[in-house]
Amino acid sequence: MSVRRSANISGAIGRVTSFVSALLVGLMLSPGFATACSVCTAGRDEENAAAFLISTIFMSLLPLIALGTLLYVIRRRYQRLEADVASRRESETKVGASLASGA
């Protein structure tokens, strides 16, 4: 049973490998896809150049925005945890004071 299953898996891997190989060969043989190069804007109209510039700026800023968002979320979480600890200490102090005065 396991021999048959491993044959099915290796057959599937072979089909995927064949598909990926055929796709890569197809892409290499069709240079029309390379016309979307962001640095090859010579001789193109200004609208395309502006679109490439805007998309390049966006792609450059995206990691910085993601990192900034992550740091902001971590900072807010830390502040909330500090506030919880402070409120617990305050409530423990009030409970301790009321126990001391009641005793």
C-alpha positions in Angstrom: 0.0 0.0 0.0 2.8 2.5 0.9 4.7 1.6 -2.3 1.7 2.6 -4.4 1.2 5.8 -2.4 4.8 6.8 -2.9 4.5 6.1 -6.7 1.4 8.5 -6.8 3.4 11.2 -4.9 6.4 10.9 -7.2 4.1 11.0 -10.2 2.5 14.2 -9.0 5.9 15.8 -8.3 7.0 14.8 -11.8 3.9 16.5 -13.3 4.4 19.7 -11.3 8.1 19.8 -12.3 7.1 19.3 -15.9 4.5 22.1 -15.7 6.9 24.5 -14.0 9.6 23.7 -16.6 7.2 24.3 -19.5 6.0 27.6 -17.9 9.6 28.8 -17.5 10.5 27.9 -21.1 7.3 29.6 -22.3 8.2 32.8 -20.4 11.7 32.8 -21.7 10.5 32.5 -25.3 8.0 35.3 -25.1 9.9 38.6 -24.7 6.7 40.6 -24.8 6.3 40.2 -21.1 9.6 42.1 -20.5 8.0 45.3 -21.8 6.8 46.0 -18.3 10.3 46.8 -17.0 10.1 49.8 -14.6 13.5 51.1 -15.8 12.9 50.7 -19.5 10.7 53.8 -19.9 12.7 55.4 -22.7 10.5 56.4 -25.5 7.3 55.8 -23.7 4.6 58.3 -22.9 4.5 60.3 -19.7 1.5 58.5 -18.3 3.4 55.2 -18.2 6.4 56.8 -16.7 4.3 58.4 -14.0 2.6 55.1 -13.2 6.0 53.4 -12.9 7.3 56.1 -10.7 4.2 56.0 -8.4 4.3 52.2 -8.2 8.1 52.3 -7.4 7.5 54.8 -4.6 4.7 52.7 -3.2 6.7 49.5 -3.3 9.6 51.3 -1.6 7.5 52.7 1.2 5.4 49.6 1.8 8.0 47.8 4.0 8.6 51.0 6.0 4.8 51.4 6.6 4.5 47.7 7.6 7.4 48.0 10.1 6.0 51.3 11.5 2.6 49.7 12.0 4.1 46.7 13.7 6.1 48.9 16.1 3.0 51.0 16.8 1.0 47.9 17.7 3.7 46.6 19.9 4.1 49.9 21.7 0.3 50.2 22.3 0.2 46.7 23.6 3.1 47.4 26.0 1.3 50.5 27.2 -1.9 48.6 27.9 0.0 45.9 29.8 1.7 48.6 31.9 -1.7 50.2 32.6 -3.1 46.8 33.7 -0.2 46.2 36.0 -0.5 49.7 37.5 -4.3 49.3 38.1 -3.7 45.8 39.7 -1.1 47.3 42.0 -3.4 50.1 42.9 -6.3 47.8 43.6 -4.0 45.5 45.7 -2.9 48.6 47.6 -6.5 49.6 48.3 -7.4 46.1 49.4 -4.4 45.9 51.6 -5.2 49.3 53.2 -8.8 48.3 53.8 -7.7 45.1 55.4 -5.3 46.9 57.6 -7.8 49.5 58.7 -10.5 46.8 59.3 -8.3 44.6 61.5 
